[in-house]
Amino acid sequence: MFRGLAGVSREQMLAAAKAVAPRLAALPGYVSRQLGSAEDGSFVDIVRWRDLPSAHHAAQLVQSCPQCREFFALIDSATVQMAHFEED
């Protein structure tokens, strides 16, 4: 979960998130992605990976992706809540 920086519109955030989609889908272990937004301006970005090692590897790889960096630059880092979950 996260919020955009002050002045970043919902439309800007969604466009940046959409630009990241093909890059994520090309990463090893990618399964699916769901992005949602709430009326209060917060977003949730749920990315499913084949397994936890794939998720951790992807987290490293996205740091070198220009589209990912552009997306991350719009996010208020103080609001980021990131977690990894495994299906039961």
C-alpha positions as CSV (number, residue, x, y, z in Angstrom):
1,M,0.0,0.0,0.0
2,F,1.1,3.6,-0.6
3,R,0.1,7.1,-1.4
4,G,1.4,9.4,-4.1
5,L,3.5,12.4,-3.4
6,A,1.7,15.7,-2.9
7,G,0.6,17.0,-6.3
8,V,0.6,13.6,-8.1
9,S,-2.8,12.9,-9.5
10,R,-4.5,9.5,-9.6
11,E,-4.2,9.6,-13.3
12,Q,-0.5,10.1,-13.2
13,M,-0.1,7.3,-10.7
14,L,-2.2,4.9,-12.8
15,A,-0.3,5.8,-16.0
16,A,3.0,5.1,-14.4
17,A,1.7,1.9,-12.9
18,K,0.5,0.8,-16.3
19,A,3.9,1.6,-17.9
20,V,5.5,-0.8,-15.4
21,A,3.1,-3.7,-16.1
22,P,5.0,-5.2,-19.1
23,R,8.3,-5.0,-17.3
24,L,6.9,-6.9,-14.3
25,A,5.2,-9.5,-16.5
26,A,8.6,-10.3,-18.1
27,L,10.3,-11.0,-14.8
28,P,10.9,-14.7,-13.8
29,G,8.2,-16.1,-11.6
30,Y,5.6,-13.4,-12.4
31,V,2.0,-14.7,-12.0
32,S,-0.3,-11.6,-12.0
33,R,-0.9,-8.1,-10.8
34,Q,-3.8,-6.1,-9.3
35,L,-3.8,-2.4,-8.7
36,G,-6.5,-0.6,-6.8
37,S,-7.1,2.8,-5.4
38,A,-9.3,4.2,-2.6
39,E,-11.2,7.4,-2.3
40,D,-8.7,8.6,0.3
41,G,-5.9,8.6,-2.3
42,S,-4.2,5.5,-1.3
43,F,-3.3,2.6,-3.6
44,V,-2.7,-1.1,-3.3
45,D,-0.5,-2.9,-5.7
46,I,-0.7,-6.7,-5.4
47,V,1.8,-8.7,-7.4
48,R,1.7,-12.5,-7.3
49,W,4.8,-14.5,-7.8
50,R,5.4,-18.2,-8.3
51,D,7.3,-18.4,-5.0
52,L,9.0,-16.2,-2.4
53,P,12.5,-16.4,-4.0
54,S,11.0,-15.1,-7.2
55,A,9.4,-12.2,-5.3
56,H,12.7,-11.3,-3.6
57,H,14.6,-11.5,-6.9
58,A,12.1,-9.3,-8.7
59,A,12.4,-6.7,-5.9
60,Q,16.1,-6.4,-6.7
61,L,15.6,-6.4,-10.5
62,V,13.0,-3.6,-10.6
63,Q,15.6,-1.2,-9.1
64,S,17.3,-1.2,-12.5
65,C,14.1,-0.7,-14.5
66,P,13.7,2.9,-15.8
67,Q,9.9,2.6,-15.9
68,C,9.8,1.2,-12.4
69,R,12.0,4.0,-11.1
70,E,9.7,6.6,-12.7
71,F,6.7,4.9,-11.0
72,F,8.6,4.7,-7.6
73,A,9.5,8.4,-7.9
74,L,5.8,9.3,-7.7
75,I,5.3,7.4,-4.4
76,D,5.6,9.0,-1.0
77,S,8.1,6.5,0.5
78,A,7.0,7.3,4.0
79,T,3.6,5.8,3.3
80,V,4.8,2.5,1.7
81,Q,3.7,-0.7,3.5
82,M,5.3,-3.7,1.8
83,A,5.0,-7.3,2.8
84,H,5.4,-10.7,1.3
85,F,2.7,-13.3,1.9
86,E,2.6,-17.0,1.0
87,E,-0.6,-18.8,0.1
88,D,-1.9,-21.4,2.5
